[in-house]
Amino acid sequence: MAYQQPALFYAENALEPFISAKTLGFHYGKHHVAYITNYNNLVAGTPLDSLTLEEVIALTATDPQKVGIFNNGAQAWNHSFYWNSLTPNGGGKPGEELEAKITQDFGSFDKFKEELKSAAATQFGSGWAWLVLEGETLKVVKTSNAQTPLTSGQKPILTIDVWEHAYYLDYQNRRPDYVATVIDNLINWEFAADNFKKARV
């Protein structure tokens, strides 16, 4: 039951000029593919092969004997979630329900944006910045390497990839510029709103 890479719902050049087709080609077409290939090879012929990716991530998260499976599986999942967190002509503000909750939990939408930018820009080394629902509260969190909120009882709403391969061809060492550009121009608030609705059920 090999994990299949989800197709992008936009063309490789659809996020330009903010993320180039070259970056997306390498990121989606090589890095993400490599995680999925490695994951499928590692679980092939084992009992894990019959489980969903989310189930395998949960089972392997704290098992030092299965760190390779976790790293590749979680990176496969994180990237699939990241592609959906982006959209051409994105950015702006979320729908009324999610914006109201963001304002309630962060004080204002602008304060939320600053907290998300700070988390993404200050994540040391490789990792991710997330908007998550923890219990009844929206929070911004950051995770290193392949770590994911799925293993912390948090429900992901959206994410920004801050591994260097996500931005270096376009922004070099200017990670804060990449982060601000994604938040202002590419965040898929419809996807986030849908995740928020599902997370509250």
C-alpha positions as CSV (number, residue, x, y, z in Angstrom):
1,M,0.0,0.0,0.0
2,A,2.7,2.5,-1.1
3,Y,2.2,6.1,-0.3
4,Q,1.6,8.1,-3.5
5,Q,2.7,11.7,-3.9
6,P,-0.4,13.9,-4.2
7,A,-0.6,15.9,-7.4
8,L,-0.2,19.6,-7.2
9,F,-3.4,21.5,-7.9
10,Y,-1.4,24.3,-9.6
11,A,1.3,24.4,-12.3
12,E,4.9,24.5,-11.3
13,N,5.1,28.2,-12.5
14,A,1.8,29.2,-10.8
15,L,3.5,30.6,-7.7
16,E,5.8,32.9,-9.6
17,P,7.2,35.5,-9.0
18,F,7.1,34.6,-5.3
19,I,8.3,31.0,-5.6
20,S,10.0,30.1,-9.0
21,A,9.2,27.1,-11.2
22,K,12.8,26.1,-10.7
23,T,12.4,25.9,-6.9
24,L,9.1,24.1,-7.1
25,G,10.5,21.7,-9.7
26,F,13.4,20.7,-7.4
27,H,11.3,20.9,-4.2
28,Y,8.3,18.9,-5.3
29,G,9.9,16.9,-8.1
30,K,13.0,15.8,-6.3
31,H,13.1,16.4,-2.5
32,H,9.5,15.4,-1.9
33,V,9.7,12.4,-4.2
34,A,12.9,11.3,-2.4
35,Y,11.2,11.2,1.0
36,I,8.3,9.2,-0.5
37,T,10.5,6.8,-2.3
38,N,12.7,6.2,0.8
39,Y,9.6,5.8,3.0
40,N,8.0,3.3,0.7
41,N,11.2,1.3,0.4
42,L,11.6,1.2,4.2
43,V,8.1,-0.1,5.0
44,A,7.7,-2.4,2.0
45,G,7.2,-6.0,3.2
46,T,6.7,-5.0,6.8
47,P,3.4,-4.8,8.9
48,L,3.6,-1.0,8.6
49,D,3.0,-1.2,4.8
50,S,-0.7,-1.9,5.5
51,L,-1.2,1.2,7.6
52,T,-1.9,4.8,6.6
53,L,0.9,7.3,6.6
54,E,-0.6,9.1,9.6
55,E,-0.7,5.8,11.6
56,V,2.9,5.0,10.7
57,I,4.0,8.4,11.8
58,A,2.3,8.0,15.2
59,L,3.7,4.5,15.7
60,T,7.3,5.4,14.8
61,A,7.6,8.9,16.3
62,T,9.3,7.7,19.6
63,D,10.9,4.5,18.3
64,P,14.7,5.0,17.8
65,Q,14.8,1.8,15.8
66,K,12.5,3.3,13.2
67,V,13.8,6.8,13.0
68,G,14.4,6.5,9.3
69,I,10.8,5.5,8.7
70,F,9.6,8.4,10.8
71,N,11.8,11.0,9.2
72,N,10.9,10.1,5.7
73,G,7.2,9.4,6.4
74,A,6.8,12.7,8.4
75,Q,8.6,14.6,5.7
76,A,6.4,13.1,3.1
77,W,3.3,14.1,5.1
78,N,4.6,17.6,6.0
79,H,5.3,18.4,2.3
80,S,2.0,17.2,1.1
81,F,0.4,19.5,3.7
82,Y,2.7,22.4,2.7
83,W,1.7,22.3,-1.0
84,N,-1.9,22.7,0.0
85,S,-1.1,25.5,2.3
86,L,0.0,27.5,-0.7
87,T,-2.1,28.8,-3.6
88,P,-1.8,31.2,-6.5
89,N,-3.3,34.5,-5.6
90,G,-3.3,33.6,-1.9
91,G,-2.5,35.7,1.1
92,G,-4.9,38.3,2.3
93,K,-7.2,37.3,5.2
94,P,-9.0,34.1,6.1
95,G,-12.8,33.8,6.1
96,E,-14.8,35.4,8.8
97,E,-15.0,32.4,11.2
98,L,-11.2,31.7,11.2
99,E,-10.3,35.3,11.3
100,A,-12.5,35.8,14.4
101,K,-10.8,32.9,16.1
102,I,-7.3,34.2,15.2
103,T,-8.2,37.6,16.6
104,Q,-9.6,36.0,19.8
105,D,-6.5,33.9,20.4
106,F,-3.7,36.2,19.1
107,G,-5.2,39.7,19.8
108,S,-5.4,40.7,16.2
109,F,-4.7,39.3,12.7
110,D,-1.6,41.4,12.4
111,K,-0.2,40.0,15.7
112,F,-0.8,36.5,14.4
113,K,1.1,37.3,11.2
114,E,4.0,38.7,13.2
115,E,4.1,35.6,15.4
116,L,4.0,33.3,12.5
117,K,6.8,35.3,10.7
118,S,8.9,35.2,13.8
119,A,8.5,31.5,14.4
120,A,9.4,30.7,10.8
121,A,12.3,33.1,10.7
122,T,13.8,32.0,14.0
123,Q,13.5,28.3,13.6
124,F,17.1,27.2,14.1
125,G,18.3,25.1,11.2
126,S,15.8,23.1,9.1
127,G,12.1,22.8,10.1
128,W,8.6,24.2,9.9
129,A,6.3,26.9,11.2
130,W,2.7,25.9,11.8
131,L,-0.7,27.3,12.8
132,V,-2.3,24.6,14.9
133,L,-5.4,24.0,17.0
134,E,-4.4,22.7,20.5
135,G,-7.6,21.9,22.4
136,E,-9.7,24.9,21.8
137,T,-6.9,27.4,21.2
138,L,-5.1,28.4,18.0
139,K,-1.3,28.5,18.4
140,V,1.8,29.2,16.3
141,V,4.4,26.5,16.8
142,K,7.7,25.5,15.1
143,T,9.1,22.0,14.6
144,S,12.6,21.0,13.7
145,N,13.6,18.7,10.8
146,A,10.8,16.1,10.2
147,Q,8.9,16.8,13.4
148,T,5.2,17.4,13.0
149,P,2.4,18.6,15.2
150,L,0.6,15.3,14.5
151,T,2.7,13.6,17.3
152,S,1.9,16.3,19.9
153,G,-1.9,16.1,19.9
154,Q,-2.1,19.3,17.8
155,K,-4.2,19.7,14.7
156,P,-2.4,21.4,11.8
157,I,-4.2,24.3,10.2
158,L,-1.4,25.5,7.8
159,T,2.4,25.4,7.5
160,I,5.4,27.1,6.1
161,D,8.5,25.0,5.1
162,V,11.7,26.7,6.2
163,W,14.1,24.0,5.1
164,E,16.7,25.8,2.9
165,H,15.6,23.8,-0.2
166,A,12.2,25.6,0.1
167,Y,13.6,29.0,-0.6
168,Y,17.4,29.2,-1.2
169,L,17.3,29.3,-5.1
170,D,15.0,32.3,-4.9
171,Y,15.9,34.1,-1.7
172,Q,19.4,32.7,-0.7
173,N,19.9,33.5,3.0
174,R,17.0,35.9,3.2
175,R,14.6,33.5,4.9
176,P,12.5,36.3,6.5
177,D,11.8,37.7,3.1
178,Y,10.6,34.3,1.9
179,V,8.4,33.9,4.9
180,A,6.8,37.4,4.6
181,T,6.3,36.8,0.9
182,V,4.5,33.5,1.5
183,I,2.3,34.9,4.2
184,D,1.3,38.0,2.2
185,N,0.9,36.4,-1.2
186,L,0.5,32.6,-1.1
187,I,-1.2,31.3,2.0
188,N,-4.2,29.2,1.1
189,W,-6.8,30.5,3.6
190,E,-9.5,28.2,2.1
191,F,-7.4,25.2,3.0
192,A,-6.7,26.6,6.4
193,A,-10.4,27.3,7.0
194,D,-11.4,23.8,6.0
195,N,-8.8,22.3,8.4
196,F,-10.0,24.5,11.1
197,K,-13.6,23.4,10.6
198,K,-12.6,19.7,10.6
199,A,-10.4,20.2,13.7
200,R,-13.3,21.5,15.7
201,V,-15.6,18.5,14.9
